[in-house]
């Protein structure tokens, strides 16, 4: 990770009173070893929470955070951007039960991708030992491992405009943290169809890497399909950690860890299923520029669709279908 810009502000609010801002007048030293170690731990904590993926709301006037980011990307004034963002947060935090905290903004690069994280942190009480007299004393520290209000923008994807999942968002407790999501202007969820496709990609790769045989693949996908359908009918969220337990019963967290290690999968930690067809694990899709091939997986087992190196061969296609498309030979 290459840390480019980082700043820490504070927003104060207690007992439903109006919020007050305590904004820093300087950026933190991005070359400082302690700050870099702090950011490393913070990003690891973020990815371990299985974030939900989405995009910005289209209404930039009512959700101006994206405007402030765009301005920063043009003029490179990070401090000014964050102070404007804090003003937006101050307006959105005026809801019952919402309390203040420390707000960290950071721009960093990883694997040639630019990210912007916005994270609210609370203090937690910790205990330390004084080695000189072996006394125990209390310390207040930032609760890195208890993130509940956090967002990460993949700036590179957002600027390219080719992907709908450039925002990663930790929901936290809904009745409290909705204001934070509104502050960012993040749509809540990636579509169930996108989540379904991403889940299938991650699942297929995991089973391939771990050399699952065909019987085990069938058993796992059947259990996952039944679970997802039950949640859909009950109108409840599907949870990635529950799916992980079906994938590997001996080590129920292994699949979640696999997804976390490769963030390109972008499977939301929890999501609501829209319709049954969004999660059809019995269909395969091969898409490339100019074509899209979609077929039932059983055709591979029946040897009607086969792979020969980088080529796909489709066998026994009815003559009339080929004549209509290619003409009669």
C-alpha positions as CSV (number, residue, x, y, z in Angstrom):
1,X,0.0,0.0,0.0
2,X,1.2,3.5,-0.9
3,X,-0.3,6.1,1.4
4,X,-0.8,9.4,-0.4
5,X,-3.0,11.6,1.8
6,X,-4.4,11.2,5.3
7,X,-6.2,13.4,7.8
8,X,-8.2,13.0,11.0
9,X,-11.1,15.2,12.0
10,X,-13.6,15.0,14.9
11,X,-17.4,15.5,15.1
12,X,-18.9,15.9,18.5
13,X,-22.5,15.1,19.3
14,X,-24.2,13.8,22.5
15,X,-27.7,13.5,23.8
16,X,-29.2,14.4,20.4
17,X,-27.8,17.9,20.6
18,X,-26.5,19.8,17.5
19,X,-23.2,18.5,16.2
20,X,-19.9,20.4,16.5
21,X,-16.9,20.0,14.2
22,X,-13.3,19.9,15.4
23,X,-11.4,19.9,12.1
24,X,-7.7,19.5,11.7
25,X,-5.7,22.3,10.0
26,X,-3.1,19.9,8.6
27,X,-2.6,16.5,7.0
28,X,-0.9,13.7,8.8
29,X,2.6,12.6,7.8
30,X,2.1,9.9,5.2
31,X,5.7,8.8,5.5
32,X,5.4,8.2,9.3
33,X,5.9,4.5,10.1
34,X,3.3,4.4,12.8
35,X,0.6,6.0,10.6
36,X,1.4,3.6,7.8
37,X,1.1,0.6,10.2
38,X,-2.2,2.1,11.6
39,X,-3.6,2.3,8.0
40,X,-2.5,-1.2,7.2
41,X,-4.5,-2.5,10.2
42,X,-7.4,-0.3,9.4
43,X,-7.7,-1.6,5.8
44,X,-7.4,-5.2,7.0
45,X,-10.2,-4.6,9.5
46,X,-12.3,-3.0,6.8
47,X,-12.0,-5.9,4.4
48,X,-12.7,-8.4,7.2
49,X,-16.1,-6.9,7.7
50,X,-17.4,-8.2,4.3
51,X,-18.6,-4.9,3.0
52,X,-21.6,-4.3,0.7
53,X,-20.9,-3.0,-2.8
54,X,-22.8,-0.2,-4.6
55,X,-22.5,3.1,-6.3
56,X,-23.2,6.8,-5.8
57,X,-26.7,8.2,-5.9
58,X,-27.4,10.1,-9.1
59,X,-28.6,13.2,-7.3
60,X,-25.3,15.2,-6.8
61,X,-27.1,18.2,-5.2
62,X,-28.6,16.2,-2.3
63,X,-25.6,13.9,-2.1
64,X,-22.7,16.2,-2.7
65,X,-19.9,14.0,-1.3
66,X,-19.1,12.8,-4.8
67,X,-18.8,16.4,-6.0
68,X,-16.2,17.2,-3.3
69,X,-14.2,14.1,-4.3
70,X,-14.3,15.1,-7.9
71,X,-13.1,18.6,-7.0
72,X,-10.2,17.1,-5.0
73,X,-9.3,14.8,-7.9
74,X,-9.0,18.0,-10.1
75,X,-7.3,20.4,-7.7
76,X,-5.5,17.9,-5.4
77,X,-6.5,20.0,-2.2
78,X,-7.2,17.1,0.1
79,X,-7.7,19.1,3.3
80,X,-10.2,21.4,1.6
81,X,-12.1,18.4,0.3
82,X,-12.3,16.7,3.7
83,X,-13.5,19.9,5.5
84,X,-16.3,20.2,2.9
85,X,-17.2,16.6,3.5
86,X,-17.3,17.2,7.3
87,X,-19.8,20.0,6.7
88,X,-21.9,17.5,4.8
89,X,-21.6,15.0,7.6
90,X,-22.6,17.6,10.2
91,X,-25.9,18.0,8.4
92,X,-26.6,14.3,8.0
93,X,-25.7,13.3,11.6
94,X,-28.7,15.2,13.0
95,X,-30.8,12.1,13.6
96,X,-31.8,10.4,16.8
97,X,-29.2,8.2,18.6
98,X,-26.4,9.2,16.3
99,X,-23.3,10.2,18.1
100,X,-20.0,11.7,17.0
101,X,-16.5,10.3,16.7
102,X,-13.3,10.6,14.9
103,X,-13.5,10.8,11.1
104,X,-10.5,9.5,9.0
105,X,-10.1,10.4,5.4
106,X,-7.3,8.7,3.4
107,X,-6.2,8.4,-0.2
108,X,-4.0,5.4,-0.9
109,X,-2.8,3.3,-3.8
110,X,-2.7,-0.5,-3.9
111,X,-1.8,-2.6,-7.0
112,X,-2.0,0.5,-9.2
113,X,-5.6,1.3,-8.0
114,X,-6.5,4.5,-6.2
115,X,-8.8,4.3,-3.2
116,X,-10.4,6.8,-0.9
117,X,-11.5,5.6,2.5
118,X,-13.8,7.5,4.9
119,X,-14.1,5.9,8.3
120,X,-15.7,6.9,11.6
121,X,-13.8,5.6,14.6
122,X,-14.8,5.5,18.3
123,X,-12.6,5.3,21.3
124,X,-12.4,2.2,23.4
125,X,-11.1,1.6,26.9
126,X,-8.0,-0.5,27.0
127,X,-5.6,-1.5,29.7
128,X,-1.8,-1.3,29.8
129,X,1.0,-2.4,32.1
130,X,3.6,-0.1,33.5
131,X,6.8,-2.3,33.4
132,X,8.6,-0.1,36.0
133,X,6.1,-0.7,38.8
134,X,3.9,-3.5,37.3
135,X,0.8,-1.4,37.8
136,X,-2.2,-1.6,35.4
137,X,-3.5,1.6,34.0
138,X,-6.4,2.6,31.7
139,X,-5.8,4.0,28.2
140,X,-8.2,5.3,25.6
141,X,-7.5,4.1,22.1
142,X,-9.2,4.2,18.7
143,X,-11.3,1.1,18.2
144,X,-9.9,-0.2,14.9
145,X,-11.4,-3.6,15.0
146,X,-15.0,-2.4,15.6
147,X,-15.7,-0.5,12.4
148,X,-19.4,0.2,12.0
149,X,-19.4,3.3,9.7
150,X,-17.0,3.1,6.9
151,X,-16.8,3.6,3.1
152,X,-14.2,2.9,0.5
153,X,-14.3,4.4,-3.0
154,X,-12.4,2.7,-5.8
155,X,-11.5,6.0,-7.5
156,X,-10.0,4.2,-10.6
157,X,-13.2,2.3,-11.3
158,X,-15.4,5.3,-10.6
159,X,-13.4,7.5,-13.1
160,X,-13.5,4.8,-15.8
161,X,-17.3,4.6,-15.5
162,X,-17.4,1.0,-16.6
163,X,-18.3,-0.7,-13.3
164,X,-21.3,-0.3,-11.0
165,X,-19.5,-1.6,-7.9
166,X,-16.9,1.1,-7.1
167,X,-18.2,1.8,-3.6
168,X,-17.6,-0.6,-0.7
169,X,-19.7,0.1,2.4
170,X,-20.0,-1.3,5.9
171,X,-23.6,-1.1,7.0
172,X,-23.1,-1.3,10.8
173,X,-26.3,-1.0,12.8
174,X,-29.0,0.2,10.4
175,X,-31.0,2.5,12.6
176,X,-27.8,4.3,13.7
177,X,-25.6,4.3,10.6
178,X,-28.0,5.1,7.9
179,X,-27.0,8.8,8.2
180,X,-23.4,7.8,7.3
181,X,-24.5,6.1,4.2
182,X,-26.6,9.2,3.3
183,X,-23.6,11.4,4.0
184,X,-21.5,9.4,1.4
185,X,-24.5,9.2,-1.0
186,X,-24.1,5.5,-1.5
187,X,-26.8,3.3,-2.9
188,X,-27.3,0.5,-0.4
189,X,-26.8,-2.6,-2.4
190,X,-25.3,-4.0,-5.6
191,X,-28.1,-5.6,-7.6
192,X,-28.8,-9.2,-6.6
193,X,-27.9,-10.3,-10.2
194,X,-24.5,-8.7,-9.9
195,X,-24.0,-10.3,-6.5
196,X,-25.2,-13.7,-7.9
197,X,-22.6,-13.5,-10.8
198,X,-19.8,-12.5,-8.4
199,X,-20.7,-15.2,-6.0
200,X,-20.7,-17.8,-8.7
201,X,-17.2,-16.6,-10.0
202,X,-15.8,-16.8,-6.5
203,X,-17.4,-20.2,-5.7
204,X,-16.2,-21.7,-9.0
205,X,-12.6,-20.5,-8.5
206,X,-12.6,-21.7,-4.9
207,X,-13.8,-25.2,-5.8
208,X,-11.4,-25.4,-8.7
209,X,-8.4,-24.3,-6.6
210,X,-9.4,-26.8,-3.9
211,X,-10.0,-29.6,-6.4
212,X,-13.6,-30.4,-5.6
213,X,-14.9,-33.3,-7.6
214,X,-18.2,-33.1,-9.5
215,X,-20.2,-34.8,-6.8
216,X,-19.0,-32.4,-4.2
217,X,-19.6,-29.4,-6.4
218,X,-23.2,-30.5,-7.0
219,X,-23.7,-31.0,-3.3
220,X,-22.3,-27.6,-2.3
221,X,-24.2,-25.7,-5.1
222,X,-27.5,-27.5,-4.2
223,X,-27.1,-26.5,-0.5
224,X,-26.4,-22.9,-1.3
225,X,-29.2,-22.7,-3.8
226,X,-31.7,-24.0,-1.2
227,X,-30.4,-21.6,1.4
228,X,-30.6,-18.6,-1.0
229,X,-34.2,-19.6,-2.1
230,X,-35.3,-19.9,1.6
231,X,-33.9,-16.4,2.3
232,X,-35.6,-15.0,-0.8
233,X,-39.0,-16.4,0.1
234,X,-38.6,-15.1,3.7
235,X,-37.6,-11.7,2.3
236,X,-34.4,-11.7,4.5
237,X,-30.8,-11.0,3.6
238,X,-28.4,-13.7,2.4
239,X,-25.2,-13.7,4.5
240,X,-21.8,-14.6,3.0
241,X,-20.6,-16.3,6.2
242,X,-23.6,-18.6,6.1
243,X,-22.7,-19.5,2.5
244,X,-19.1,-20.1,3.5
245,X,-20.3,-22.8,6.0
246,X,-21.9,-24.7,3.1
247,X,-18.8,-24.4,1.0
248,X,-16.5,-25.9,3.6
249,X,-18.2,-27.6,6.6
250,X,-14.9,-28.5,8.2
251,X,-13.6,-24.9,8.1
252,X,-16.7,-22.6,7.8
253,X,-14.7,-19.4,7.5
254,X,-12.4,-20.6,4.7
255,X,-14.5,-19.4,1.8
256,X,-15.1,-15.9,3.4
257,X,-11.3,-15.6,3.8
258,X,-10.8,-16.6,0.2
259,X,-13.2,-13.8,-1.0
260,X,-11.5,-11.3,1.3
261,X,-8.1,-12.1,-0.1
262,X,-9.2,-11.4,-3.7
263,X,-11.2,-8.2,-3.6
264,X,-11.9,-8.5,-7.3
265,X,-14.8,-10.9,-6.5
266,X,-16.8,-8.1,-4.8
267,X,-19.3,-10.3,-3.1
268,X,-21.4,-8.3,-0.6
269,X,-21.2,-9.5,3.0
270,X,-25.0,-9.5,3.1
271,X,-27.6,-8.8,0.4
272,X,-31.3,-9.1,-0.4
273,X,-32.3,-11.5,-3.2
274,X,-34.6,-9.9,-5.8
275,X,-35.6,-12.9,-7.9
276,X,-34.8,-16.6,-8.2
277,X,-33.2,-16.3,-11.6
278,X,-30.4,-14.1,-10.2
279,X,-28.9,-17.1,-8.5
280,X,-29.0,-19.9,-11.0
281,X,-25.9,-21.9,-10.2
282,X,-26.7,-24.5,-12.9
283,X,-26.0,-22.1,-15.7
284,X,-22.6,-21.0,-17.0
285,X,-21.8,-17.8,-18.8
286,X,-18.7,-17.2,-21.1
287,X,-18.6,-13.6,-22.2
288,X,-16.0,-11.8,-24.3
289,X,-16.0,-8.8,-26.5
290,X,-18.7,-9.3,-29.2
291,X,-20.3,-12.5,-27.8
292,X,-21.9,-14.1,-24.8
293,X,-22.4,-17.8,-24.5
294,X,-24.9,-19.0,-21.7
295,X,-25.7,-22.6,-21.2
296,X,-26.8,-25.3,-18.6
297,X,-23.8,-26.8,-16.9
298,X,-25.1,-30.3,-17.4
299,X,-24.3,-29.9,-21.1
300,X,-20.6,-30.1,-20.1
301,X,-21.2,-33.3,-18.3
302,X,-23.2,-34.7,-21.3
303,X,-20.2,-33.8,-23.5
304,X,-22.3,-31.5,-25.7
305,X,-20.2,-28.5,-24.9
306,X,-16.5,-29.1,-24.5
307,X,-13.3,-27.1,-24.2
308,X,-10.4,-27.7,-26.5
309,X,-7.6,-25.4,-25.3
310,X,-8.9,-21.8,-25.7
311,X,-11.7,-23.0,-27.9
312,X,-15.3,-24.0,-27.1
313,X,-16.9,-26.7,-29.2
314,X,-20.7,-27.0,-29.2
315,X,-21.9,-30.4,-30.5
316,X,-25.2,-31.7,-32.0
317,X,-26.8,-28.3,-32.7
318,X,-30.0,-28.9,-34.7
319,X,-29.5,-28.3,-38.5
320,X,-32.4,-25.8,-38.8
321,X,-30.9,-23.5,-36.1
322,X,-27.5,-23.5,-37.9
323,X,-29.2,-23.0,-41.3
324,X,-31.1,-20.0,-40.0
325,X,-28.0,-18.3,-38.6
326,X,-25.2,-19.4,-41.1
327,X,-27.1,-20.3,-44.2
328,X,-27.4,-23.7,-45.9
329,X,-24.3,-25.5,-47.1
